[in-house]
Amino acid sequence: MKRKSLAGLAAVVLAAGTAVSCGSSDPEVTSDGRTVLKLAIATPTWNAGFATLAVAEARKYFATEKVDVRVSTFASGTQVAQQVIAGQSDVGLMTAEPVGIGREKGTRLVYFAGYYPKWISNIQVPKGSGVRTIRDLPGKRVGVTAVASSGTTFVRTAMKMEGLDAATVKFIPIGGGSEQINAIKSGKVDALGLWDTQYQIVKNAGISLTPMPVASTAGIFGGGFAVKPDMLKKRQDDLTRFGRAMAKAMVFAQANPSAAVRDMWRLHPESKPEASGSEDTVLAGQVKVLQVRLDGQGVEPGHDRWGEMNEKAVTATVSFMRQAGLIDKAFPAADIYTNDLIPAINKFSFAEVRAAAKAAQ
């Protein structure tokens, strides 16, 4: 393969396309009439960046929409894509790289609702690091959640665009949570290849970071909820109801982010950071993480339209992947996304959800 640095990612996506699904052709239905949807997400640990999933469960938005959403976590977006392509998961929450590469390799996935309105990966360096620019990375240690993560892919891509060999970098898997923080504080890495909410978690731990932005990622689409094309056709109603529950959760979280974080803590106690101060201080830090994800979601008052994807932004993402060497040829943006479900997904009273959120604890 021409692009050695991306061989692993492409191979995993391609291999998934040859896997045989062991699931039934008919969706599972619970005894109380809810349709089961298996959702794969890419995160080393539950954190406030995914609090909206907890809100949808805790506030019974999933139950009201008659879906039973069963979430599985994976170390990388590549693994999430693999799960969906192989039929092990129905829906995957993932960034654009595995979807773009999969489209080129014949393992097509389609976004039916956006979740990352902007490109979320970048490179940042902790205070005291000798790294100042991307050109300083050769020979350095770069901390990533997992070697196959989208953050790793982005570092490799950024280096390639600068004419550098990513094989000269040592990628250090530092996971998430306390493991991640300890690795950074102890000086095990010189730079980081993470994403927006992960960086906010690191900042909450008192670590000063300096970003090294890549200008060509400005204004491009980051990713969202994706499925196989046949899933989009066969289970459109299920996906619409899932999307509506997520839209309600987004509206709730925007109106009352503190309550959303507490929902996360109740359902996933391990997501609550060890207290380094008062609970109010810890909560305030977690709200900052959630607000990173809420930015640009289109659920603030006056913008009642969640999940809609911008054709220009998706087209720009395809162009970036081509420019970065992630794919050989550009393709129509419509090949990897559709807004067909968005009107029905947003068919509920935003005002009622906001009012309930304001009254919530």
N, C-alpha and C positions, 0 to 999 in steps of 0.2 A: 504494500500500500504506500502511496506517495507521501502522505503526511504521517510520519512515524509517531509524532506526539499524540495523534488522535486515534491510533490504531486500536487501543484498548476500548475506547468508547464506541467506535463504529462496530467492532467485533461483537461486543455485548449486545448492541441493538440488533445487529444482523442475526446473531444466534437466537435471540428471542423470537424472531420471526419464524424460525423453523420448529419452535417448541409446540407441543400439542397441549391444548387446554384440557385440564382434567375436570373442569366444572360442567354442570348440566347446562343444556341449551335453554332451559326454562329458569327464570329467576326464582330464587327461594323467597317464600312468603312466610312471615311469622304467624303465630296462632291468632294474633289480633289484627291481621290483615295488612301489615306493613311489608313493603318490598325491600329485600336486603340488597344493599349496595356496598361492595367492598372497595374502600378507598385507600390508595397508597400515597403517602406523603414522604418527602425527603427532608429528614431532620435527624440529627444525632440524638436529640433530646426534646421532650415537650417543653415549649417555652411560650412566652406571651405573644410571640409572633403568630401563633396558631390558636390564640384564645377564641377566635370566632367559631372554630369548630366546637369548642367546649360550650359556647353560648348556644349554638344550634341544638346541642344535646340537652343542656341544663334547662333552657327555657322552652323546651319541647317543640321547637320549630321543626325538627326532623319528624317527631311523632305526629304533629299536626298535618304535615305533608305526606304522611303515610310511608315514610322511608325509614329503614333501620340501617344506619350507616356504621360500618365496622371498619375502623381505621387501623392501618398497619404502618409502622414507620420503617424507613430504609435510610441507609447512609448517604445515598446520592440520587440525583434525578435520573441518572442512567439506570439504576436498579429499579426505580419507579416505572420508567418506560418499559423495561424488560418485563415487569410484573403484568402490566396492562397488555402488552403485545402477546404475551404467552397465555393470557386469559386467567391468570391467578388473581388479578384485581380488575374490577369493572371500570374504575375511574382512577386517574393519576393526577396528582398536583405536581407539576414539573415546570422547569424553565425551558427555554426555547431550543437549546443545543441538541438534546436527544431527539426532539421532534423533527428538527430540520434535517439532522443526519439520517434519521429513520425514513423520512420522506424520500431521500435520495437512494437509500438502500432497499426500498420496496416494503418497508414496514411502517405504513402510514398511520399517524395519529392525528386527531382533529380536536382543537380547542373549542369547547362550546360555551365557556365562560372565562373571562379573564380574572386573574388574581394578583398578578404582578404587573401593574400598569407600566412600570418602568423596568429597565435592565437593573438587576439587583446585585450582580457580582462586581467587585473591584478589588484593587490591591491597596492595602494600607500597611504602614510600618509603625511599630511601637517606638516610643521615645528612647533615644540612645542608639538606635540602629544605624549602621553605616550605609544603609540603602537610602538613596535620595530619589533615584529615577529607575525606570524599568531597566535601563542599561546597566544598572548596578547589580542586577539579580544573579548573573552567572556566578556559580560557586557558593551561593548563599542558601540558607535553609528557609523554606517557606512553609508555614503552618497552614494546614487545610483540615477540614473535618474528616475527609476520607480521600484516599488517593484517586478514587473514581468520581469525586464530587464535581459539581459545576464550577466551584471555585478553582479547582485544579485546572480544569479545562480552560477557564478564563485566563489564568496566569500563563499557561502555555500559548494561548492565542495571542495575548498581549506581547509576549516575547517574540513570537513568530512575526508579528506585524512590525517589530523593530529590527527584524533580521537576525534575531538571536536564537540560539539552540537551547530549547527547554531542557534538554538532557543534562545541561550543566547545572541545573538546580536540583537540590535535594528536597523532595516534598516530605514533610513530617506530618503524619496523621495525629491531630490533637483532639479529635472528637468535639464534644461540647460540654457545657456546664463547668464544674470545678476543674475537670481535667484540662479543659481548654485554657481557663484562666491561669492555672498553675504553670502550664507550659510556657505561656507568654511571660508571666512574671519572673520565671526562673531563667529566662534568656535562652530557651531551647530553640527559638526561631528568630530569624532576622526580619522577616516580612510575613504578611498574612494574605491568603487567598480565600476570603470568606464572602458573605453577602450582608445586605443592609441590617437586618435584625440581629445577626450574629455580632456585627460591629457595635451595635448599641448595647448589647449585653456586655461586651468587653469594656466599653466606656463606663457602664454602670459600676464595674468593678474597680474604677479609679485608674484605668490604664489610658494614657494619652496616646492617640493615634493620629497619623498624618496620611491622608489619602493620596494615591497616585492615579488620578482619573484618566481614563482613555476617552479622548474627545469624541471618537466615532460611536460611542454608546449613548450619546445624548439623544433623547427623544425616541428611543426604540422600545418596542414591546418586550416584556420580560417573560411572560408565560401565564399558565393558568390550569384549569381543569380540562384534561384531555381524555379522549376515548378512541377506540377503534371505530372506523366508519360504520361497520355493521351494527355496532352498539348504538350509535347515534340514530340509526334508522329504527331498530327494533325496540329500543327502550327510551324513546323520546320523552314520553310522559314521565317516566321515573326520573330522568335527568332534569326535566323542567322542575319537578317538585323538589328535587335535591337542590337545584340552583336557587329556587325561591326561599328555601329554608336558610341557605347561606346568605342570600341577600338580606333577609330579615336579621340575621345574626350580625352582619356588617353594620346595618342601620343601628341596631341596639348598641354595639360596641362603640360606634362613633358618638352616640348620644351619652353613653355612660361607660367610658373605658375602665374605670375602677371596678365596676360590677362585673365587667367582662373578664378581667384578670382574676377576680375572686371565683368566678365560675370555673376558670381553668384550674385554680388551686384546689377547688373542691373535687373535681373529677380526676385530676392528675396531681396529687399532693407532692410528688417528686419534682414538679415544675416550680415549686416555691423555693426561691434561693435561700440559702442559709443566712439568717439575719446578721447583718454587720452593723445594724442600727435599729431604730424603731420599725415597727411594722409599716407605719405610714411612709417611712423612707424607702423601704423595700418595695412597697406598692407603687410609689411614685416612679421608681426606676423601671418597674415592669410596665407601667403605663406608657413610658417613653418607648419601650420596645414595641408595644402594640401600635402606637401612633405612627411608627415608621411604616407598618404594614397598611394602616388605614389611609395613609396619604395617597390621594389620587384615585380612590376607589369609587368616587361618584355617588357617595351616600350622604354627603353633608347637605343641610337644608338648601333647597333650591336646585339640587342636582340628583333627582330621584331616578337614577339609572345605573344599577350595578351590573358589572360583568361585561359590559359592551366593549368590544375591541375595535381599535381604530385602524382602518385599512392602511393608512399612510405609515403608522407606527409598525405594523406587522411587516409591511413591505420593506421598511428600513431595516428591520431585524434580519430578513432574508438577505438583503444586500450586505449587511455587516458580516453575516456568516460566510457569504461568498468571498468578501474582501479578506476575511480572516483565514480563509482556507478550510473552514469547517465543512463546506460543501463545494462540489466542483462547479455546479451551475445554479444560477438563480431559478426560482420557480414562482408561479403566481401565489401571492399571499393567501388567496382563497383556498389553496390546497391544504392549508393547515389550520384554518379557523372558520367558524361560522357564527353569525349573530342571530341566526334564525330563532333561537329559543329565548333570546333576551326580552322581548316584549312580554311573553307569558311569565317568565321568571320574575319580572318586576311588577306583576299584577297583584298588588296588595296595598294596604294603607300604610305608607311610610309614617304618617303622622301618628297612627295608633301605636306603632312599634316604638317611635321616639318617646311618646308619652309614657308607655310602660317602662321604658328604660330609665327615664328620669325619676320614676317612682321606685325603682329597684334598689336593693341594697348590695 
